[in-house]
């Protein structure tokens, strides 16, 4: 080798190394972009489309490269995709089962006229991406199964609550129609006996009559606690007003109830669930909040019914209380959130120690609820 040839050879080697380094940088950038996509909270279809869009950037001539992903019955591909003359394809295997394929290739020869060839590093990158895709497919399918299972559990919980409410209503009707009315008739007959028995027996008759009257009143109160007839006869607004008065009489909690005129109509199931939720929140206020006043406001909000329950009690740490299941057997914030979520509603909790609590519940109107049930079926 002459002295004049050495620099040329050195420059050629340096250029080749520089080109190889540039290729590795492109591959790493591509892999980093794909990893960021896989870590994000995106739908699987969006992830796959973005991967095929970014993948050609790692190949030697991105302007000629095209990529496609086939996953089960769906296909995602780059724009201007057409049959590839030079291509590589690797399977996507999730949970030991082939679920699709990752394909990349070139539509034309390289600019220097050479037939496209694939670098070993590109083959490694393609296999690595396919493996990551298999992992995300498995994860997304597991998440979908879990979400379906959770939705099924919410549905069962709601059905159980409504079934319990039907039993409560049946029991309340039985108490009112059979026991309550029977006792009322017995009291009338006792009063009638006064007209045929000597006066010395009237005192005892009055004692028995007073006892029966007290039992009738207790039965009526128990009927309202089990399943207030007013909820079915006059609707949610009147039932909540009665509930506020009941909490004041029974526990001394002053409850202010306000409602917009002509509230959004709810399904019967949603009305029952919402009433029980308000009842549970007020009961929790009495038991735990050390509050003297509470308010319930019902208002229309963009086709939904929004209920705001607020108290002046000691408050609590909303970041922990709202996500823990109730241990008291009642609805609890956790259960209320789950049941409202099943109906397409939501719950927001605003509270901290020392400044009371405000819980807001949104419930969709009857039309939206029925549409959702039809789509779920």
Secondary structure, 3 states (H helix, E strand, C coil): CCHHHHHHHHHHHHHHHHHHHHHHHHHHHHHHHHHHHHHCCCCHHHHHHHHHHHHHHHCCCCCCEEEEEEECCEEEECCCCCCCCEEEEEEEEECCEEEEEEEEEECCCCCCCCCCCCCHHHHHHHHHHHHHHHHHHHHHHHHHHHHHHHHHHHHHHHHHHHHHHHHHHHHHHHHHHHHHHHHHHHHHHHHHHCCCCCHHHHHHHHHHHHHHHHHHHHHHHHHHHHHCHHHHHCCHHHHHHHHHHHHHHHHCCEEEEEECCCCCCCCHHHHHHHHHHHHHHHHHHHHHHCCCEEEEEEEEECCEEEEEEEECCCCCCHHHHCCCCCCCCCCHHHHHHHHHHHCCCEEEEEECCCCCEEEEEEEECHHHHHHHHHHHC
